[in-house]
Amino acid sequence: MKKTSKFVMAIVAGALTAVPVLYSTSAAAQATPTTPTEQQSQSQQDRQKIAVDELPEAVQKTLEGNAFSGWTVSNAYTVSPKGTSGETSATTDKEFEIELKKGTEMKTVRVDKDGKVKSE
């Protein structure tokens, strides 16, 4: 009988030590968006739709270059660049997110104000 009670006590003690770990893990999970809808909503808050002719000349020249030959701009947005901590910085320059279309193929590129492609 003593072996059983020691075994039960060990299980209870192990479970109690795991509770803070489980709680902190679930709290961290709640702090970040978990669904695609929440992530999309957050990203839409960081960008603002603009007309293609509002893009800086350097960005337009980049889009007219050989790298994007045959692609047409379907939508353009201003976006706030992400800082090192992952948050947007009010002191940094805007970047541009451009949705491109070529036939049935679509892609999105991110370009800074000087026309430098940041991501494709």
Secondary structure, DSSP 4 states (H G I P E B T S, - for coil): -HHHHHHHHHHHHHHHHHHHHHHHHHHHHHHS--SHHHHHHHHHHTEEEE-GGGS-HHHHHHHHSGGGTT-EEEEEEEEPPB-TTSSB-TTSPPEEEEEEEETTEEEEEEEETTS-EEE-
